[in-house]
Amino acid sequence: MEANNYMEQKEALIHALNGELSKVQEVSNLIKFTNKAEMLSDFNDQLFNDYVEKIIVFSRVEIGFILKCGITLRERM
């Protein structure tokens, strides 16, 4: 029973570590993009999908873009 408990804890730690590593990779991808990209004049849905995980509505006048790297950008409308 104790060994099973340790295996579950090990799996949880591996899952948490993998999640953090994927966020680090997403930050790296975002930095690479911002360093070499030119200013965009039009909306690019592929880029949006590459970097944004989801959108959250805080109020009627404020939304947030939750990036895949873990950063939330709050925007007033």
N, CA, C and O atoms as CSV, one atom per row, in Angstrom:
chain,resi,resn,atom,element,x,y,z
A,1,MET,N,N,0.835,-1.193,0.000
A,1,MET,CA,C,0.000,0.000,0.000
A,1,MET,C,C,0.878,1.254,0.000
A,1,MET,O,O,0.598,2.218,-0.713
A,2,GLU,N,N,1.933,1.231,0.801
A,2,GLU,CA,C,2.846,2.379,0.860
A,2,GLU,C,C,3.573,2.558,-0.478
A,2,GLU,O,O,3.764,3.684,-0.937
A,3,ALA,N,N,3.973,1.459,-1.093
A,3,ALA,CA,C,4.633,1.531,-2.391
A,3,ALA,C,C,3.698,2.128,-3.439
A,3,ALA,O,O,4.123,2.920,-4.279
A,4,ASN,N,N,2.439,1.749,-3.384
A,4,ASN,CA,C,1.449,2.299,-4.303
A,4,ASN,C,C,1.298,3.802,-4.103
A,4,ASN,O,O,1.174,4.557,-5.067
A,5,ASN,N,N,1.310,4.227,-2.846
A,5,ASN,CA,C,1.215,5.644,-2.522
A,5,ASN,C,C,2.415,6.410,-3.086
A,5,ASN,O,O,2.264,7.501,-3.636
A,6,TYR,N,N,3.613,5.820,-2.941
A,6,TYR,CA,C,4.815,6.458,-3.485
A,6,TYR,C,C,4.769,6.540,-5.006
A,6,TYR,O,O,5.216,7.529,-5.587
A,7,MET,N,N,4.240,5.522,-5.645
A,7,MET,CA,C,4.124,5.538,-7.107
A,7,MET,C,C,3.164,6.642,-7.561
A,7,MET,O,O,3.416,7.315,-8.561
A,8,GLU,N,N,2.075,6.823,-6.831
A,8,GLU,CA,C,1.132,7.893,-7.162
A,8,GLU,C,C,1.777,9.255,-6.979
A,8,GLU,O,O,1.571,10.151,-7.797
A,9,GLN,N,N,2.554,9.424,-5.916
A,9,GLN,CA,C,3.252,10.690,-5.677
A,9,GLN,C,C,4.285,10.935,-6.769
A,9,GLN,O,O,4.446,12.063,-7.235
A,10,LYS,N,N,4.978,9.890,-7.171
A,10,LYS,CA,C,5.972,10.000,-8.243
A,10,LYS,C,C,5.301,10.448,-9.542
A,10,LYS,O,O,5.796,11.346,-10.223
A,11,GLU,N,N,4.185,9.825,-9.880
A,11,GLU,CA,C,3.457,10.189,-11.099
A,11,GLU,C,C,2.960,11.630,-11.043
A,11,GLU,O,O,2.993,12.338,-12.050
A,12,ALA,N,N,2.505,12.064,-9.880
A,12,ALA,CA,C,2.039,13.439,-9.725
A,12,ALA,C,C,3.184,14.424,-9.922
A,12,ALA,O,O,3.011,15.464,-10.557
A,13,LEU,N,N,4.351,14.096,-9.378
A,13,LEU,CA,C,5.524,14.966,-9.540
A,13,LEU,C,C,5.978,15.025,-10.995
A,13,LEU,O,O,6.328,16.091,-11.503
A,14,ILE,N,N,5.967,13.881,-11.654
A,14,ILE,CA,C,6.349,13.846,-13.076
A,14,ILE,C,C,5.379,14.668,-13.902
A,14,ILE,O,O,5.792,15.405,-14.798
A,15,HIS,N,N,4.093,14.547,-13.608
A,15,HIS,CA,C,3.075,15.325,-14.327
A,15,HIS,C,C,3.284,16.827,-14.096
A,15,HIS,O,O,3.203,17.616,-15.038
A,16,ALA,N,N,3.548,17.217,-12.858
A,16,ALA,CA,C,3.772,18.635,-12.544
A,16,ALA,C,C,5.030,19.145,-13.240
A,16,ALA,O,O,5.037,20.256,-13.771
A,17,LEU,N,N,6.083,18.352,-13.240
A,17,LEU,CA,C,7.325,18.746,-13.887
A,17,LEU,C,C,7.138,18.900,-15.387
A,17,LEU,O,O,7.639,19.855,-15.981
A,18,ASN,N,N,6.428,17.974,-15.999
A,18,ASN,CA,C,6.170,18.059,-17.439
A,18,ASN,C,C,5.349,19.299,-17.780
A,18,ASN,O,O,5.579,19.935,-18.809
A,19,GLY,N,N,4.395,19.643,-16.921
A,19,GLY,CA,C,3.605,20.849,-17.140
A,19,GLY,C,C,4.462,22.100,-17.089
A,19,GLY,O,O,4.291,23.007,-17.904
A,20,GLU,N,N,5.390,22.154,-16.130
A,20,GLU,CA,C,6.289,23.302,-16.028
A,20,GLU,C,C,7.244,23.362,-17.212
A,20,GLU,O,O,7.536,24.445,-17.717
A,21,LEU,N,N,7.733,22.209,-17.659
A,21,LEU,CA,C,8.631,22.189,-18.811
A,21,LEU,C,C,7.916,22.656,-20.068
A,21,LEU,O,O,8.518,23.328,-20.905
A,22,SER,N,N,6.648,22.313,-20.214
A,22,SER,CA,C,5.916,22.765,-21.397
A,22,SER,C,C,5.693,24.276,-21.341
A,22,SER,O,O,5.712,24.936,-22.380
A,23,LYS,N,N,5.482,24.834,-20.144
A,23,LYS,CA,C,5.337,26.288,-20.024
A,23,LYS,C,C,6.647,26.987,-20.354
A,23,LYS,O,O,6.646,28.037,-20.996
A,24,VAL,N,N,7.767,26.411,-19.920
A,24,VAL,CA,C,9.077,26.975,-20.253
A,24,VAL,C,C,9.271,26.965,-21.755
A,24,VAL,O,O,9.770,27.937,-22.321
A,25,GLN,N,N,8.885,25.884,-22.407
A,25,GLN,CA,C,8.999,25.794,-23.863
A,25,GLN,C,C,8.114,26.838,-24.541
A,25,GLN,O,O,8.524,27.448,-25.529
A,26,GLU,N,N,6.908,27.047,-24.022
A,26,GLU,CA,C,6.004,28.051,-24.593
A,26,GLU,C,C,6.574,29.459,-24.432
A,26,GLU,O,O,6.446,30.282,-25.339
A,27,VAL,N,N,7.199,29.744,-23.293
A,27,VAL,CA,C,7.840,31.049,-23.088
A,27,VAL,C,C,8.971,31.221,-24.094
A,27,VAL,O,O,9.120,32.285,-24.694
A,28,SER,N,N,9.762,30.180,-24.273
A,28,SER,CA,C,10.858,30.227,-25.239
A,28,SER,C,C,10.336,30.492,-26.647
A,28,SER,O,O,10.906,31.304,-27.376
A,29,ASN,N,N,9.261,29.816,-27.035
A,29,ASN,CA,C,8.662,30.032,-28.361
A,29,ASN,C,C,8.167,31.465,-28.517
A,29,ASN,O,O,8.350,32.078,-29.569
A,30,LEU,N,N,7.540,31.999,-27.470
A,30,LEU,CA,C,7.023,33.367,-27.520
A,30,LEU,C,C,8.165,34.377,-27.642
A,30,LEU,O,O,8.065,35.339,-28.403
A,31,ILE,N,N,9.229,34.164,-26.906
A,31,ILE,CA,C,10.386,35.068,-26.973
A,31,ILE,C,C,11.016,35.022,-28.362
A,31,ILE,O,O,11.355,36.063,-28.924
A,32,LYS,N,N,11.172,33.834,-28.912
A,32,LYS,CA,C,11.738,33.708,-30.260
A,32,LYS,C,C,10.873,34.446,-31.271
A,32,LYS,O,O,11.387,35.147,-32.143
A,33,PHE,N,N,9.558,34.288,-31.152
A,33,PHE,CA,C,8.650,34.960,-32.086
A,33,PHE,C,C,8.750,36.473,-31.963
A,33,PHE,O,O,8.849,37.169,-32.974
A,34,THR,N,N,8.727,36.990,-30.743
A,34,THR,CA,C,8.746,38.442,-30.562
A,34,THR,C,C,10.082,39.052,-30.954
A,34,THR,O,O,10.129,40.214,-31.356
A,35,ASN,N,N,11.157,38.303,-30.847
A,35,ASN,CA,C,12.466,38.833,-31.218
A,35,ASN,C,C,12.652,38.952,-32.722
A,35,ASN,O,O,13.369,39.841,-33.181
A,36,LYS,N,N,12.025,38.078,-33.497
A,36,LYS,CA,C,12.260,38.104,-34.938
A,36,LYS,C,C,11.065,38.549,-35.768
A,36,LYS,O,O,11.205,38.761,-36.972
A,37,ALA,N,N,9.912,38.694,-35.167
A,37,ALA,CA,C,8.708,39.021,-35.927
A,37,ALA,C,C,8.601,40.528,-36.162
A,37,ALA,O,O,9.062,41.346,-35.365
A,38,GLU,N,N,7.980,40.853,-37.277
A,38,GLU,CA,C,7.677,42.243,-37.582
A,38,GLU,C,C,6.304,42.585,-37.019
A,38,GLU,O,O,5.523,41.697,-36.677
A,39,MET,N,N,6.022,43.872,-36.928
A,39,MET,CA,C,4.726,44.323,-36.431
A,39,MET,C,C,3.636,43.830,-37.363
A,39,MET,O,O,3.742,43.972,-38.581
A,40,LEU,N,N,2.586,43.251,-36.793
A,40,LEU,CA,C,1.470,42.747,-37.586
A,40,LEU,C,C,0.455,43.853,-37.814
A,40,LEU,O,O,0.181,44.647,-36.914
A,41,SER,N,N,-0.099,43.904,-39.007
A,41,SER,CA,C,-1.124,44.909,-39.302
A,41,SER,C,C,-2.517,44.285,-39.359
A,41,SER,O,O,-3.520,44.997,-39.311
A,42,ASP,N,N,-2.579,42.962,-39.461
A,42,ASP,CA,C,-3.845,42.245,-39.531
A,42,ASP,C,C,-3.848,41.110,-38.514
A,42,ASP,O,O,-2.799,40.621,-38.095
A,43,PHE,N,N,-5.058,40.706,-38.131
A,43,PHE,CA,C,-5.203,39.570,-37.229
A,43,PHE,C,C,-4.757,38.297,-37.931
A,43,PHE,O,O,-5.104,38.060,-39.088
A,44,ASN,N,N,-3.988,37.481,-37.224
A,44,ASN,CA,C,-3.527,36.204,-37.757
A,44,ASN,C,C,-4.032,35.103,-36.834
A,44,ASN,O,O,-3.504,34.920,-35.737
A,45,ASP,N,N,-5.047,34.371,-37.273
A,45,ASP,CA,C,-5.649,33.369,-36.399
A,45,ASP,C,C,-4.700,32.227,-36.066
A,45,ASP,O,O,-4.807,31.644,-34.987
A,46,GLN,N,N,-3.780,31.893,-36.955
A,46,GLN,CA,C,-2.814,30.826,-36.661
A,46,GLN,C,C,-1.877,31.242,-35.521
A,46,GLN,O,O,-1.612,30.450,-34.616
A,47,LEU,N,N,-1.382,32.467,-35.562
A,47,LEU,CA,C,-0.533,32.961,-34.474
A,47,LEU,C,C,-1.307,33.038,-33.167
A,47,LEU,O,O,-0.791,32.680,-32.108
A,48,PHE,N,N,-2.534,33.500,-33.245
A,48,PHE,CA,C,-3.374,33.579,-32.057
A,48,PHE,C,C,-3.525,32.200,-31.424
A,48,PHE,O,O,-3.361,32.052,-30.213
A,49,ASN,N,N,-3.835,31.199,-32.228
A,49,ASN,CA,C,-4.004,29.837,-31.722
A,49,ASN,C,C,-2.694,29.233,-31.230
A,49,ASN,O,O,-2.701,28.381,-30.341
A,50,ASP,N,N,-1.570,29.665,-31.798
A,50,ASP,CA,C,-0.270,29.153,-31.368
A,50,ASP,C,C,0.080,29.602,-29.944
A,50,ASP,O,O,0.743,28.866,-29.213
A,51,TYR,N,N,-0.357,30.799,-29.546
A,51,TYR,CA,C,0.102,31.365,-28.278
A,51,TYR,C,C,-0.976,31.549,-27.216
A,51,TYR,O,O,-0.655,31.659,-26.033
A,52,VAL,N,N,-2.255,31.586,-27.613
A,52,VAL,CA,C,-3.325,31.823,-26.650
A,52,VAL,C,C,-4.020,30.508,-26.314
A,52,VAL,O,O,-4.460,29.773,-27.199
A,53,GLU,N,N,-4.109,30.230,-25.014
A,53,GLU,CA,C,-4.792,29.008,-24.569
A,53,GLU,C,C,-6.297,29.221,-24.487
A,53,GLU,O,O,-7.073,28.400,-24.976
A,54,LYS,N,N,-6.714,30.341,-23.858
A,54,LYS,CA,C,-8.141,30.635,-23.757
A,54,LYS,C,C,-8.338,32.105,-23.414
A,54,LYS,O,O,-7.393,32.821,-23.081
A,55,ILE,N,N,-9.584,32.529,-23.505
A,55,ILE,CA,C,-9.977,33.903,-23.178
A,55,ILE,C,C,-10.927,33.836,-22.000
A,55,ILE,O,O,-11.813,32.983,-21.951
A,56,ILE,N,N,-10.737,34.740,-21.050
A,56,ILE,CA,C,-11.623,34.795,-19.890
A,56,ILE,C,C,-12.238,36.193,-19.832
A,56,ILE,O,O,-11.561,37.190,-20.083
A,57,VAL,N,N,-13.526,36.253,-19.498
A,57,VAL,CA,C,-14.232,37.530,-19.379
A,57,VAL,C,C,-14.297,37.890,-17.896
A,57,VAL,O,O,-14.902,37.175,-17.098
A,58,PHE,N,N,-13.665,39.006,-17.541
A,58,PHE,CA,C,-13.676,39.466,-16.158
A,58,PHE,C,C,-14.896,40.324,-15.862
A,58,PHE,O,O,-15.476,40.254,-14.779
A,59,SER,N,N,-15.274,41.136,-16.847
A,59,SER,CA,C,-16.441,42.009,-16.696
A,59,SER,C,C,-16.895,42.421,-18.097
A,59,SER,O,O,-16.363,41.946,-19.101
A,60,ARG,N,N,-17.867,43.293,-18.145
A,60,ARG,CA,C,-18.347,43.771,-19.447
A,60,ARG,C,C,-17.301,44.597,-20.181
A,60,ARG,O,O,-17.379,44.762,-21.399
A,61,VAL,N,N,-16.338,45.109,-19.460
A,61,VAL,CA,C,-15.350,45.990,-20.079
A,61,VAL,C,C,-13.926,45.450,-20.004
A,61,VAL,O,O,-12.993,46.116,-20.453
A,62,GLU,N,N,-13.742,44.253,-19.442
A,62,GLU,CA,C,-12.378,43.723,-19.313
A,62,GLU,C,C,-12.349,42.213,-19.576
A,62,GLU,O,O,-13.134,41.442,-19.024
A,63,ILE,N,N,-11.405,41.829,-20.445
A,63,ILE,CA,C,-11.196,40.414,-20.742
A,63,ILE,C,C,-9.726,40.080,-20.502
A,63,ILE,O,O,-8.894,40.972,-20.338
A,64,GLY,N,N,-9.422,38.796,-20.485
A,64,GLY,CA,C,-8.048,38.361,-20.330
A,64,GLY,C,C,-7.714,37.288,-21.343
A,64,GLY,O,O,-8.515,36.396,-21.625
A,65,PHE,N,N,-6.515,37.394,-21.880
A,65,PHE,CA,C,-6.001,36.373,-22.779
A,65,PHE,C,C,-5.019,35.541,-21.975
A,65,PHE,O,O,-3.978,36.039,-21.547
A,66,ILE,N,N,-5.352,34.270,-21.770
A,66,ILE,CA,C,-4.476,33.383,-21.018
A,66,ILE,C,C,-3.575,32.681,-22.036
A,66,ILE,O,O,-4.029,31.870,-22.843
A,67,LEU,N,N,-2.298,33.016,-21.971
A,67,LEU,CA,C,-1.344,32.450,-22.911
A,67,LEU,C,C,-0.932,31.054,-22.481
A,67,LEU,O,O,-1.043,30.698,-21.308
A,68,LYS,N,N,-0.463,30.276,-23.423
A,68,LYS,CA,C,-0.048,28.907,-23.136
A,68,LYS,C,C,1.137,28.852,-22.191
A,68,LYS,O,O,1.367,27.828,-21.548
A,69,CYS,N,N,1.894,29.942,-22.096
A,69,CYS,CA,C,3.050,29.978,-21.197
A,69,CYS,C,C,2.644,30.319,-19.767
A,69,CYS,O,O,3.496,30.334,-18.878
A,70,GLY,N,N,1.351,30.595,-19.525
A,70,GLY,CA,C,0.880,30.848,-18.173
A,70,GLY,C,C,0.602,32.310,-17.856
A,70,GLY,O,O,0.041,32.611,-16.803
A,71,ILE,N,N,0.975,33.210,-18.727
A,71,ILE,CA,C,0.758,34.640,-18.518
A,71,ILE,C,C,-0.676,34.995,-18.896
A,71,ILE,O,O,-1.203,34.486,-19.885
A,72,THR,N,N,-1.310,35.872,-18.108
A,72,THR,CA,C,-2.634,36.381,-18.440
A,72,THR,C,C,-2.508,37.862,-18.760
A,72,THR,O,O,-2.035,38.646,-17.937
A,73,LEU,N,N,-2.931,38.240,-19.950
A,73,LEU,CA,C,-2.916,39.641,-20.376
A,73,LEU,C,C,-4.322,40.198,-20.262
A,73,LEU,O,O,-5.229,39.758,-20.968
A,74,ARG,N,N,-4.505,41.174,-19.365
A,74,ARG,CA,C,-5.822,41.794,-19.171
A,74,ARG,C,C,-5.954,42.979,-20.119
A,74,ARG,O,O,-5.038,43.790,-20.257
A,75,GLU,N,N,-7.098,43.061,-20.760
A,75,GLU,CA,C,-7.347,44.123,-21.738
A,75,GLU,C,C,-8.708,44.760,-21.469
A,75,GLU,O,O,-9.695,44.069,-21.211
A,76,ARG,N,N,-8.740,46.074,-21.533
A,76,ARG,CA,C,-10.006,46.806,-21.447
A,76,ARG,C,C,-10.596,46.926,-22.831
A,76,ARG,O,O,-9.877,47.076,-23.819
A,77,MET,N,N,-11.918,46.860,-22.893
A,77,MET,CA,C,-12.599,46.947,-24.182
A,77,MET,C,C,-13.261,48.298,-24.331
A,77,MET,O,O,-13.889,48.569,-25.354
